[in-house]
């Protein structure tokens, strides 16, 4: 099983009362399945995973599996604070139909998390999980950085197949690519640095931008693969403003506003997250329209 290309970490739609909106979930999934993406990630950070309970998580994965064909990768986020709970969540995700699991770093006791403790944590999960495991490092949200040495050591585990690195630190990406065992996939989560990461040797990306601009993300990936670097560099500059708006600037509510503009069902974010202001929604809509105009009719 290889992890290359572009994957979308899809948001979870909620109804106004905070319940899961499974009808919207099915409709959104059907649209994403037809985009050409290599796979979908459910219950990642953009899926509001920490705000969703275990029963809801299993329901979302099982429903997604019904809509996502076997030709596409279905990855489920199963990060938990304890090793035991992460193992339980990973087993449940596999039982519900996930092809692989994405396990974010524990973070609550960050002062006591060492290279050795990370290696023990992820090794135990990978030993117990019936599907492949992807590491997940997102220092900006967790306040914890998975040491490069730990990730490199874990890359030799036969059931740990790659990592999603969501930070903008290109030195981390480059060092890990150089140290990781052959066959270990390095996927990045920062769309504004996608071109730079691919040039360093990254295998692809799991990026919020792919939820709302999959064609542009796929085109950038293919342009780099084809060696058309000037075009890829130009496209990177064009997608970066929107990428920032739906991630670092406005976060999940911004991403959901972008989805609504495109005819998906974004729905409200789950509290304590709050909706964004009308002027922010208008700014996101303008950037979507600008990017659509720039990229319409362009192919690799």
ChimeraX commands (.cxc) that place a marker at each C-alpha (Angstrom):
marker #1 position 0.00,0.00,0.00 radius 0.5
marker #1 position 1.53,3.30,-1.13 radius 0.5
marker #1 position 0.58,6.82,-0.12 radius 0.5
marker #1 position 1.38,9.30,-2.86 radius 0.5
marker #1 position -0.54,12.15,-4.43 radius 0.5
marker #1 position -3.19,14.44,-3.02 radius 0.5
marker #1 position -5.65,13.59,-0.24 radius 0.5
marker #1 position -8.41,15.77,1.20 radius 0.5
marker #1 position -8.91,15.97,5.00 radius 0.5
marker #1 position -12.64,16.51,4.80 radius 0.5
marker #1 position -14.77,18.49,7.29 radius 0.5
marker #1 position -17.63,16.91,9.20 radius 0.5
marker #1 position -21.03,18.53,8.55 radius 0.5
marker #1 position -23.20,19.21,11.58 radius 0.5
marker #1 position -26.82,20.24,11.81 radius 0.5
marker #1 position -27.81,23.45,13.56 radius 0.5
marker #1 position -28.50,21.49,16.74 radius 0.5
marker #1 position -24.95,20.07,16.73 radius 0.5
marker #1 position -25.90,16.56,15.59 radius 0.5
marker #1 position -24.11,14.83,12.72 radius 0.5
marker #1 position -25.67,15.66,9.35 radius 0.5
marker #1 position -25.25,12.29,7.67 radius 0.5
marker #1 position -27.29,13.20,4.60 radius 0.5
marker #1 position -24.93,16.10,3.92 radius 0.5
marker #1 position -21.98,13.80,4.68 radius 0.5
marker #1 position -23.12,11.36,1.98 radius 0.5
marker #1 position -23.70,14.10,-0.57 radius 0.5
marker #1 position -20.35,15.76,0.07 radius 0.5
marker #1 position -18.56,12.41,-0.13 radius 0.5
marker #1 position -20.14,11.64,-3.50 radius 0.5
marker #1 position -18.76,14.90,-4.89 radius 0.5
marker #1 position -15.26,14.40,-3.50 radius 0.5
marker #1 position -15.13,10.86,-4.85 radius 0.5
marker #1 position -15.43,12.26,-8.37 radius 0.5
marker #1 position -12.61,14.82,-8.10 radius 0.5
marker #1 position -9.60,12.66,-8.97 radius 0.5
marker #1 position -8.10,12.81,-5.48 radius 0.5
marker #1 position -6.13,9.76,-4.36 radius 0.5
marker #1 position -8.15,9.47,-1.17 radius 0.5
marker #1 position -10.04,11.10,1.67 radius 0.5
marker #1 position -9.18,11.57,5.32 radius 0.5
marker #1 position -12.09,11.55,7.77 radius 0.5
marker #1 position -11.77,12.67,11.39 radius 0.5
marker #1 position -8.60,14.63,10.89 radius 0.5
marker #1 position -8.08,18.08,12.36 radius 0.5
marker #1 position -10.32,19.62,9.70 radius 0.5
marker #1 position -12.91,16.98,10.53 radius 0.5
marker #1 position -13.08,18.39,14.09 radius 0.5
marker #1 position -12.00,15.00,15.42 radius 0.5
marker #1 position -11.34,16.12,19.02 radius 0.5
marker #1 position -14.96,17.36,19.21 radius 0.5
marker #1 position -16.50,14.06,18.06 radius 0.5
marker #1 position -17.16,11.07,20.30 radius 0.5
marker #1 position -16.18,7.48,19.56 radius 0.5
marker #1 position -19.64,6.31,18.49 radius 0.5
marker #1 position -20.02,9.26,16.12 radius 0.5
marker #1 position -16.54,8.57,14.77 radius 0.5
marker #1 position -17.38,4.98,13.95 radius 0.5
marker #1 position -20.63,6.06,12.30 radius 0.5
marker #1 position -18.83,8.61,10.10 radius 0.5
marker #1 position -16.21,6.08,9.01 radius 0.5
marker #1 position -18.75,3.36,8.22 radius 0.5
marker #1 position -20.92,5.79,6.24 radius 0.5
marker #1 position -17.89,7.04,4.34 radius 0.5
marker #1 position -16.88,3.48,3.48 radius 0.5
marker #1 position -20.29,2.97,1.86 radius 0.5
marker #1 position -19.68,5.95,-0.46 radius 0.5
marker #1 position -15.92,5.73,-1.09 radius 0.5
marker #1 position -14.97,3.03,-3.61 radius 0.5
marker #1 position -12.13,0.64,-2.93 radius 0.5
marker #1 position -10.11,2.38,-5.64 radius 0.5
marker #1 position -9.73,5.38,-3.32 radius 0.5
marker #1 position -7.96,5.38,0.00 radius 0.5
marker #1 position -10.12,5.98,3.06 radius 0.5
marker #1 position -7.97,7.15,5.98 radius 0.5
marker #1 position -9.40,7.76,9.45 radius 0.5
marker #1 position -7.94,9.90,12.21 radius 0.5
marker #1 position -7.59,7.92,15.42 radius 0.5
marker #1 position -5.27,10.01,17.59 radius 0.5
marker #1 position -5.98,9.90,21.31 radius 0.5
marker #1 position -4.12,11.02,24.41 radius 0.5
marker #1 position -3.42,7.50,25.68 radius 0.5
marker #1 position -1.84,4.61,23.84 radius 0.5
marker #1 position -4.69,2.30,24.89 radius 0.5
marker #1 position -7.39,4.64,23.58 radius 0.5
marker #1 position -5.51,5.18,20.31 radius 0.5
marker #1 position -5.28,1.41,19.85 radius 0.5
marker #1 position -8.99,1.00,20.56 radius 0.5
marker #1 position -9.90,3.83,18.17 radius 0.5
marker #1 position -7.65,2.41,15.45 radius 0.5
marker #1 position -9.18,-1.05,15.75 radius 0.5
marker #1 position -12.69,0.40,15.60 radius 0.5
marker #1 position -11.79,2.48,12.55 radius 0.5
marker #1 position -10.41,-0.57,10.77 radius 0.5
marker #1 position -13.53,-2.53,11.65 radius 0.5
marker #1 position -15.69,0.26,10.21 radius 0.5
marker #1 position -13.82,0.11,6.90 radius 0.5
marker #1 position -10.83,2.44,7.06 radius 0.5
marker #1 position -7.91,1.46,4.82 radius 0.5
marker #1 position -5.40,3.17,7.13 radius 0.5
marker #1 position -5.33,5.31,10.26 radius 0.5
marker #1 position -3.77,8.71,10.88 radius 0.5
marker #1 position -2.60,9.04,14.49 radius 0.5
marker #1 position -1.79,12.52,15.79 radius 0.5
marker #1 position 0.72,12.88,18.59 radius 0.5
marker #1 position -0.48,12.79,22.18 radius 0.5
marker #1 position 0.13,16.18,23.73 radius 0.5
marker #1 position -1.46,16.69,27.14 radius 0.5
marker #1 position 1.63,15.72,29.13 radius 0.5
marker #1 position 3.92,17.37,26.61 radius 0.5
marker #1 position 6.71,18.00,29.09 radius 0.5
marker #1 position 7.14,14.27,29.65 radius 0.5
marker #1 position 6.90,13.13,26.04 radius 0.5
marker #1 position 10.35,12.01,24.89 radius 0.5
marker #1 position 11.69,10.38,21.75 radius 0.5
marker #1 position 11.52,7.04,23.54 radius 0.5
marker #1 position 7.91,7.54,24.68 radius 0.5
marker #1 position 6.79,8.48,21.16 radius 0.5
marker #1 position 8.50,5.38,19.74 radius 0.5
marker #1 position 6.81,3.16,22.33 radius 0.5
marker #1 position 3.43,4.81,21.75 radius 0.5
marker #1 position 3.39,4.46,17.99 radius 0.5
marker #1 position 5.02,1.03,17.96 radius 0.5
marker #1 position 2.32,-0.30,20.26 radius 0.5
marker #1 position -0.42,1.15,18.05 radius 0.5
marker #1 position 1.15,-0.24,14.88 radius 0.5
marker #1 position 1.63,-3.67,16.47 radius 0.5
marker #1 position -2.05,-3.83,17.42 radius 0.5
marker #1 position -3.65,-2.13,14.42 radius 0.5
marker #1 position -4.95,-4.36,11.60 radius 0.5
marker #1 position -4.43,-1.62,8.97 radius 0.5
marker #1 position -1.42,0.59,8.14 radius 0.5
marker #1 position -0.58,3.51,10.40 radius 0.5
marker #1 position 0.38,7.04,9.40 radius 0.5
marker #1 position 2.08,9.26,11.95 radius 0.5
marker #1 position 0.65,12.77,12.33 radius 0.5
marker #1 position 2.73,15.73,13.47 radius 0.5
marker #1 position 0.92,19.07,13.83 radius 0.5
marker #1 position 2.91,21.19,16.26 radius 0.5
marker #1 position 0.83,24.30,15.59 radius 0.5
marker #1 position -2.26,22.67,17.12 radius 0.5
marker #1 position -0.83,20.24,19.65 radius 0.5
marker #1 position 2.15,22.21,20.92 radius 0.5
marker #1 position 4.20,19.04,20.50 radius 0.5
marker #1 position 6.74,18.17,17.82 radius 0.5
marker #1 position 7.38,14.54,17.00 radius 0.5
marker #1 position 11.19,14.40,16.98 radius 0.5
marker #1 position 12.67,13.67,13.58 radius 0.5
marker #1 position 14.70,10.90,15.19 radius 0.5
marker #1 position 11.54,9.25,16.49 radius 0.5
marker #1 position 9.80,9.48,13.11 radius 0.5
marker #1 position 12.88,8.08,11.35 radius 0.5
marker #1 position 13.12,5.18,13.80 radius 0.5
marker #1 position 9.41,4.42,13.44 radius 0.5
marker #1 position 9.71,4.43,9.64 radius 0.5
marker #1 position 11.33,0.99,9.89 radius 0.5
marker #1 position 8.20,-0.54,11.46 radius 0.5
marker #1 position 6.48,-2.72,8.88 radius 0.5
marker #1 position 3.03,-1.32,9.72 radius 0.5
marker #1 position 3.99,2.36,9.89 radius 0.5
marker #1 position 3.83,3.52,6.30 radius 0.5
marker #1 position 4.24,7.28,6.43 radius 0.5
marker #1 position 3.68,10.61,8.13 radius 0.5
marker #1 position 1.57,13.70,7.69 radius 0.5
marker #1 position 3.72,16.70,8.63 radius 0.5
marker #1 position 1.53,19.79,8.91 radius 0.5
marker #1 position 4.07,22.42,9.82 radius 0.5
marker #1 position 5.80,24.96,7.56 radius 0.5
marker #1 position 9.31,23.89,8.61 radius 0.5
marker #1 position 11.04,22.76,5.45 radius 0.5
marker #1 position 14.13,21.68,7.35 radius 0.5
marker #1 position 12.02,19.10,9.23 radius 0.5
marker #1 position 10.57,17.79,5.96 radius 0.5
marker #1 position 13.94,17.63,4.26 radius 0.5
marker #1 position 15.69,15.96,7.18 radius 0.5
marker #1 position 12.98,13.34,7.56 radius 0.5
marker #1 position 12.99,12.52,3.85 radius 0.5
marker #1 position 16.72,11.94,4.11 radius 0.5
marker #1 position 16.51,9.74,7.22 radius 0.5
marker #1 position 13.35,7.71,6.64 radius 0.5
marker #1 position 13.47,4.14,5.44 radius 0.5
marker #1 position 12.71,3.39,1.80 radius 0.5
marker #1 position 8.99,3.14,1.13 radius 0.5
marker #1 position 8.02,5.47,3.99 radius 0.5
marker #1 position 5.75,8.22,2.62 radius 0.5
marker #1 position 6.16,11.84,3.68 radius 0.5
marker #1 position 2.93,13.76,3.11 radius 0.5
marker #1 position 2.64,17.43,4.00 radius 0.5
marker #1 position -0.34,19.32,5.35 radius 0.5
marker #1 position 0.65,22.89,4.52 radius 0.5
marker #1 position -0.63,23.92,1.09 radius 0.5
marker #1 position 1.40,27.17,0.98 radius 0.5
marker #1 position 4.58,25.06,1.12 radius 0.5
marker #1 position 3.37,22.24,-1.13 radius 0.5
marker #1 position 5.65,23.12,-4.05 radius 0.5
marker #1 position 8.71,23.46,-1.81 radius 0.5
marker #1 position 7.92,20.17,-0.08 radius 0.5
marker #1 position 7.53,18.31,-3.35 radius 0.5
marker #1 position 10.85,19.73,-4.53 radius 0.5
marker #1 position 12.47,18.30,-1.41 radius 0.5
marker #1 position 11.05,14.89,-2.22 radius 0.5
marker #1 position 7.71,14.76,-0.38 radius 0.5
marker #1 position 5.34,12.13,-1.73 radius 0.5
marker #1 position 2.22,14.28,-1.68 radius 0.5
marker #1 position -0.09,16.17,0.62 radius 0.5
marker #1 position -3.11,15.91,2.90 radius 0.5
marker #1 position -4.28,19.51,2.70 radius 0.5
marker #1 position -7.42,21.48,3.54 radius 0.5
marker #1 position -7.09,23.25,0.21 radius 0.5
marker #1 position -7.77,19.93,-1.54 radius 0.5
marker #1 position -11.29,19.97,-0.10 radius 0.5
marker #1 position -12.19,23.14,-2.00 radius 0.5
marker #1 position -9.65,23.28,-4.85 radius 0.5
marker #1 position -8.78,19.65,-5.63 radius 0.5
marker #1 position -8.05,20.34,-9.30 radius 0.5
marker #1 position -5.47,23.00,-8.45 radius 0.5
marker #1 position -3.77,20.78,-5.88 radius 0.5
marker #1 position -3.65,17.83,-8.26 radius 0.5
marker #1 position -2.34,20.05,-11.06 radius 0.5
marker #1 position 0.45,21.42,-8.89 radius 0.5
marker #1 position 1.46,17.88,-7.92 radius 0.5
marker #1 position 1.47,16.70,-11.53 radius 0.5
marker #1 position 3.35,19.76,-12.79 radius 0.5
marker #1 position 6.18,19.04,-10.36 radius 0.5
marker #1 position 6.20,15.38,-11.36 radius 0.5
marker #1 position 6.38,16.41,-15.01 radius 0.5
marker #1 position 9.28,18.79,-14.34 radius 0.5
marker #1 position 7.27,21.85,-15.34 radius 0.5
marker #1 position 8.58,23.79,-12.40 radius 0.5
marker #1 position 7.96,27.37,-13.55 radius 0.5
marker #1 position 4.27,26.57,-14.05 radius 0.5
marker #1 position 4.12,24.79,-10.72 radius 0.5
marker #1 position 5.76,27.72,-8.95 radius 0.5
marker #1 position 3.26,30.13,-10.50 radius 0.5
marker #1 position 0.34,27.95,-9.47 radius 0.5
marker #1 position 1.69,27.76,-5.92 radius 0.5
marker #1 position 1.62,31.56,-5.72 radius 0.5
marker #1 position -1.95,31.56,-7.02 radius 0.5
marker #1 position -3.34,29.03,-4.54 radius 0.5
marker #1 position -1.56,30.26,-1.42 radius 0.5
marker #1 position -3.92,33.16,-0.54 radius 0.5
marker #1 position -6.96,30.87,-0.47 radius 0.5
marker #1 position -5.01,28.16,1.33 radius 0.5
marker #1 position -4.15,30.55,4.15 radius 0.5
marker #1 position -7.72,31.84,4.45 radius 0.5
marker #1 position -9.16,28.34,5.00 radius 0.5
marker #1 position -6.44,27.27,7.42 radius 0.5
marker #1 position -4.29,29.62,9.49 radius 0.5
marker #1 position -6.50,32.71,9.12 radius 0.5
marker #1 position -10.07,31.43,9.57 radius 0.5
marker #1 position -9.60,27.74,10.31 radius 0.5
marker #1 position -12.40,25.19,10.09 radius 0.5
marker #1 position -15.25,27.75,10.00 radius 0.5
marker #1 position -13.50,29.36,7.04 radius 0.5
marker #1 position -13.10,26.02,5.30 radius 0.5
marker #1 position -16.79,25.29,5.83 radius 0.5
marker #1 position -17.71,28.70,4.43 radius 0.5
marker #1 position -15.66,27.89,1.32 radius 0.5
marker #1 position -17.46,24.58,0.94 radius 0.5
marker #1 position -20.84,26.31,1.19 radius 0.5
marker #1 position -19.83,28.74,-1.55 radius 0.5
marker #1 position -19.05,25.77,-3.79 radius 0.5
marker #1 position -22.40,24.07,-3.14 radius 0.5
marker #1 position -21.27,21.55,-0.56 radius 0.5
marker #1 position -22.92,21.46,2.85 radius 0.5
marker #1 position -20.43,22.98,5.24 radius 0.5
marker #1 position -22.72,23.46,8.18 radius 0.5
marker #1 position -21.72,25.11,11.43 radius 0.5
marker #1 position -18.56,24.23,13.27 radius 0.5
marker #1 position -19.11,22.46,16.58 radius 0.5
marker #1 position -18.74,24.69,19.66 radius 0.5
marker #1 position -16.55,26.01,21.11 radius 0.5
marker #1 position -15.60,26.98,17.54 radius 0.5
marker #1 position -17.57,29.98,16.31 radius 0.5
marker #1 position -18.70,31.11,12.84 radius 0.5
marker #1 position -16.69,33.71,11.00 radius 0.5
marker #1 position -17.90,37.21,10.16 radius 0.5
marker #1 position -19.71,38.02,6.93 radius 0.5
marker #1 position -16.79,40.03,5.55 radius 0.5
marker #1 position -14.51,37.01,6.02 radius 0.5
marker #1 position -17.00,34.81,4.18 radius 0.5
marker #1 position -17.06,37.35,1.34 radius 0.5
marker #1 position -13.24,37.41,1.18 radius 0.5
marker #1 position -13.08,33.61,0.95 radius 0.5
marker #1 position -15.74,33.60,-1.76 radius 0.5
marker #1 position -13.79,36.15,-3.80 radius 0.5
marker #1 position -10.59,34.11,-3.58 radius 0.5
marker #1 position -12.45,30.97,-4.65 radius 0.5
marker #1 position -13.85,32.78,-7.67 radius 0.5
marker #1 position -10.45,34.24,-8.57 radius 0.5
marker #1 position -8.77,30.85,-8.36 radius 0.5
marker #1 position -11.54,29.20,-10.39 radius 0.5
marker #1 position -11.08,31.79,-13.12 radius 0.5
marker #1 position -7.30,31.40,-13.15 radius 0.5
marker #1 position -7.37,27.61,-13.33 radius 0.5
marker #1 position -10.41,27.04,-15.56 radius 0.5
marker #1 position -9.60,25.15,-18.71 radius 0.5
marker #1 position -5.96,24.60,-17.73 radius 0.5
marker #1 position -4.60,21.04,-17.77 radius 0.5
marker #1 position -1.27,19.45,-17.05 radius 0.5
marker link #1:1,2 radius 0.2
marker link #1:2,3 radius 0.2
marker link #1:3,4 radius 0.2
marker link #1:4,5 radius 0.2
marker link #1:5,6 radius 0.2
marker link #1:6,7 radius 0.2
marker link #1:7,8 radius 0.2
marker link #1:8,9 radius 0.2
marker link #1:9,10 radius 0.2
marker link #1:10,11 radius 0.2
marker link #1:11,12 radius 0.2
marker link #1:12,13 radius 0.2
marker link #1:13,14 radius 0.2
marker link #1:14,15 radius 0.2
marker link #1:15,16 radius 0.2
marker link #1:16,17 radius 0.2
marker link #1:17,18 radius 0.2
marker link #1:18,19 radius 0.2
marker link #1:19,20 radius 0.2
marker link #1:20,21 radius 0.2
marker link #1:21,22 radius 0.2
marker link #1:22,23 radius 0.2
marker link #1:23,24 radius 0.2
marker link #1:24,25 radius 0.2
marker link #1:25,26 radius 0.2
marker link #1:26,27 radius 0.2
marker link #1:27,28 radius 0.2
marker link #1:28,29 radius 0.2
marker link #1:29,30 radius 0.2
marker link #1:30,31 radius 0.2
marker link #1:31,32 radius 0.2
marker link #1:32,33 radius 0.2
marker link #1:33,34 radius 0.2
marker link #1:34,35 radius 0.2
marker link #1:35,36 radius 0.2
marker link #1:36,37 radius 0.2
marker link #1:37,38 radius 0.2
marker link #1:38,39 radius 0.2
marker link #1:39,40 radius 0.2
marker link #1:40,41 radius 0.2
marker link #1:41,42 radius 0.2
marker link #1:42,43 radius 0.2
marker link #1:43,44 radius 0.2
marker link #1:44,45 radius 0.2
marker link #1:45,46 radius 0.2
marker link #1:46,47 radius 0.2
marker link #1:47,48 radius 0.2
marker link #1:48,49 radius 0.2
marker link #1:49,50 radius 0.2
marker link #1:50,51 radius 0.2
marker link #1:51,52 radius 0.2
marker link #1:52,53 radius 0.2
marker link #1:53,54 radius 0.2
marker link #1:54,55 radius 0.2
marker link #1:55,56 radius 0.2
marker link #1:56,57 radius 0.2
marker link #1:57,58 radius 0.2
marker link #1:58,59 radius 0.2
marker link #1:59,60 radius 0.2
marker link #1:60,61 radius 0.2
marker link #1:61,62 radius 0.2
marker link #1:62,63 radius 0.2
marker link #1:63,64 radius 0.2
marker link #1:64,65 radius 0.2
marker link #1:65,66 radius 0.2
marker link #1:66,67 radius 0.2
marker link #1:67,68 radius 0.2
marker link #1:68,69 radius 0.2
marker link #1:69,70 radius 0.2
marker link #1:70,71 radius 0.2
marker link #1:71,72 radius 0.2
marker link #1:72,73 radius 0.2
marker link #1:73,74 radius 0.2
marker link #1:74,75 radius 0.2
marker link #1:75,76 radius 0.2
marker link #1:76,77 radius 0.2
marker link #1:77,78 radius 0.2
marker link #1:78,79 radius 0.2
marker link #1:79,80 radius 0.2
marker link #1:80,81 radius 0.2
marker link #1:81,82 radius 0.2
marker link #1:82,83 radius 0.2
marker link #1:83,84 radius 0.2
marker link #1:84,85 radius 0.2
marker link #1:85,86 radius 0.2
marker link #1:86,87 radius 0.2
marker link #1:87,88 radius 0.2
marker link #1:88,89 radius 0.2
marker link #1:89,90 radius 0.2
marker link #1:90,91 radius 0.2
marker link #1:91,92 radius 0.2
marker link #1:92,93 radius 0.2
marker link #1:93,94 radius 0.2
marker link #1:94,95 radius 0.2
marker link #1:95,96 radius 0.2
marker link #1:96,97 radius 0.2
marker link #1:97,98 radius 0.2
marker link #1:98,99 radius 0.2
marker link #1:99,100 radius 0.2
marker link #1:100,101 radius 0.2
marker link #1:101,102 radius 0.2
marker link #1:102,103 radius 0.2
marker link #1:103,104 radius 0.2
marker link #1:104,105 radius 0.2
marker link #1:105,106 radius 0.2
marker link #1:106,107 radius 0.2
marker link #1:107,108 radius 0.2
marker link #1:108,109 radius 0.2
marker link #1:109,110 radius 0.2
marker link #1:110,111 radius 0.2
marker link #1:111,112 radius 0.2
marker link #1:112,113 radius 0.2
marker link #1:113,114 radius 0.2
marker link #1:114,115 radius 0.2
marker link #1:115,116 radius 0.2
marker link #1:116,117 radius 0.2
marker link #1:117,118 radius 0.2
marker link #1:118,119 radius 0.2
marker link #1:119,120 radius 0.2
marker link #1:120,121 radius 0.2
marker link #1:121,122 radius 0.2
marker link #1:122,123 radius 0.2
marker link #1:123,124 radius 0.2
marker link #1:124,125 radius 0.2
marker link #1:125,126 radius 0.2
marker link #1:126,127 radius 0.2
marker link #1:127,128 radius 0.2
marker link #1:128,129 radius 0.2
marker link #1:129,130 radius 0.2
marker link #1:130,131 radius 0.2
marker link #1:131,132 radius 0.2
marker link #1:132,133 radius 0.2
marker link #1:133,134 radius 0.2
marker link #1:134,135 radius 0.2
marker link #1:135,136 radius 0.2
marker link #1:136,137 radius 0.2
marker link #1:137,138 radius 0.2
marker link #1:138,139 radius 0.2
marker link #1:139,140 radius 0.2
marker link #1:140,141 radius 0.2
marker link #1:141,142 radius 0.2
marker link #1:142,143 radius 0.2
marker link #1:143,144 radius 0.2
marker link #1:144,145 radius 0.2
marker link #1:145,146 radius 0.2
marker link #1:146,147 radius 0.2
marker link #1:147,148 radius 0.2
marker link #1:148,149 radius 0.2
marker link #1:149,150 radius 0.2
marker link #1:150,151 radius 0.2
marker link #1:151,152 radius 0.2
marker link #1:152,153 radius 0.2
marker link #1:153,154 radius 0.2
marker link #1:154,155 radius 0.2
marker link #1:155,156 radius 0.2
marker link #1:156,157 radius 0.2
marker link #1:157,158 radius 0.2
marker link #1:158,159 radius 0.2
marker link #1:159,160 radius 0.2
marker link #1:160,161 radius 0.2
marker link #1:161,162 radius 0.2
marker link #1:162,163 radius 0.2
marker link #1:163,164 radius 0.2
marker link #1:164,165 radius 0.2
marker link #1:165,166 radius 0.2
marker link #1:166,167 radius 0.2
marker link #1:167,168 radius 0.2
marker link #1:168,169 radius 0.2
marker link #1:169,170 radius 0.2
marker link #1:170,171 radius 0.2
marker link #1:171,172 radius 0.2
marker link #1:172,173 radius 0.2
marker link #1:173,174 radius 0.2
marker link #1:174,175 radius 0.2
marker link #1:175,176 radius 0.2
marker link #1:176,177 radius 0.2
marker link #1:177,178 radius 0.2
marker link #1:178,179 radius 0.2
marker link #1:179,180 radius 0.2
marker link #1:180,181 radius 0.2
marker link #1:181,182 radius 0.2
marker link #1:182,183 radius 0.2
marker link #1:183,184 radius 0.2
marker link #1:184,185 radius 0.2
marker link #1:185,186 radius 0.2
marker link #1:186,187 radius 0.2
marker link #1:187,188 radius 0.2
marker link #1:188,189 radius 0.2
marker link #1:189,190 radius 0.2
marker link #1:190,191 radius 0.2
marker link #1:191,192 radius 0.2
marker link #1:192,193 radius 0.2
marker link #1:193,194 radius 0.2
marker link #1:194,195 radius 0.2
marker link #1:195,196 radius 0.2
marker link #1:196,197 radius 0.2
marker link #1:197,198 radius 0.2
marker link #1:198,199 radius 0.2
marker link #1:199,200 radius 0.2
marker link #1:200,201 radius 0.2
marker link #1:201,202 radius 0.2
marker link #1:202,203 radius 0.2
marker link #1:203,204 radius 0.2
marker link #1:204,205 radius 0.2
marker link #1:205,206 radius 0.2
marker link #1:206,207 radius 0.2
marker link #1:207,208 radius 0.2
marker link #1:208,209 radius 0.2
marker link #1:209,210 radius 0.2
marker link #1:210,211 radius 0.2
marker link #1:211,212 radius 0.2
marker link #1:212,213 radius 0.2
marker link #1:213,214 radius 0.2
marker link #1:214,215 radius 0.2
marker link #1:215,216 radius 0.2
marker link #1:216,217 radius 0.2
marker link #1:217,218 radius 0.2
marker link #1:218,219 radius 0.2
marker link #1:219,220 radius 0.2
marker link #1:220,221 radius 0.2
marker link #1:221,222 radius 0.2
marker link #1:222,223 radius 0.2
marker link #1:223,224 radius 0.2
marker link #1:224,225 radius 0.2
marker link #1:225,226 radius 0.2
marker link #1:226,227 radius 0.2
marker link #1:227,228 radius 0.2
marker link #1:228,229 radius 0.2
marker link #1:229,230 radius 0.2
marker link #1:230,231 radius 0.2
marker link #1:231,232 radius 0.2
marker link #1:232,233 radius 0.2
marker link #1:233,234 radius 0.2
marker link #1:234,235 radius 0.2
marker link #1:235,236 radius 0.2
marker link #1:236,237 radius 0.2
marker link #1:237,238 radius 0.2
marker link #1:238,239 radius 0.2
marker link #1:239,240 radius 0.2
marker link #1:240,241 radius 0.2
marker link #1:241,242 radius 0.2
marker link #1:242,243 radius 0.2
marker link #1:243,244 radius 0.2
marker link #1:244,245 radius 0.2
marker link #1:245,246 radius 0.2
marker link #1:246,247 radius 0.2
marker link #1:247,248 radius 0.2
marker link #1:248,249 radius 0.2
marker link #1:249,250 radius 0.2
marker link #1:250,251 radius 0.2
marker link #1:251,252 radius 0.2
marker link #1:252,253 radius 0.2
marker link #1:253,254 radius 0.2
marker link #1:254,255 radius 0.2
marker link #1:255,256 radius 0.2
marker link #1:256,257 radius 0.2
marker link #1:257,258 radius 0.2
marker link #1:258,259 radius 0.2
marker link #1:259,260 radius 0.2
marker link #1:260,261 radius 0.2
marker link #1:261,262 radius 0.2
marker link #1:262,263 radius 0.2
marker link #1:263,264 radius 0.2
marker link #1:264,265 radius 0.2
marker link #1:265,266 radius 0.2
marker link #1:266,267 radius 0.2
marker link #1:267,268 radius 0.2
marker link #1:268,269 radius 0.2
marker link #1:269,270 radius 0.2
marker link #1:270,271 radius 0.2
marker link #1:271,272 radius 0.2
marker link #1:272,273 radius 0.2
marker link #1:273,274 radius 0.2
marker link #1:274,275 radius 0.2
marker link #1:275,276 radius 0.2
marker link #1:276,277 radius 0.2
marker link #1:277,278 radius 0.2
marker link #1:278,279 radius 0.2
marker link #1:279,280 radius 0.2
marker link #1:280,281 radius 0.2
marker link #1:281,282 radius 0.2
marker link #1:282,283 radius 0.2
marker link #1:283,284 radius 0.2
marker link #1:284,285 radius 0.2
marker link #1:285,286 radius 0.2
marker link #1:286,287 radius 0.2
marker link #1:287,288 radius 0.2
marker link #1:288,289 radius 0.2
marker link #1:289,290 radius 0.2
marker link #1:290,291 radius 0.2
marker link #1:291,292 radius 0.2
marker link #1:292,293 radius 0.2
marker link #1:293,294 radius 0.2
marker link #1:294,295 radius 0.2
marker link #1:295,296 radius 0.2
marker link #1:296,297 radius 0.2
marker link #1:297,298 radius 0.2
marker link #1:298,299 radius 0.2
marker link #1:299,300 radius 0.2
view
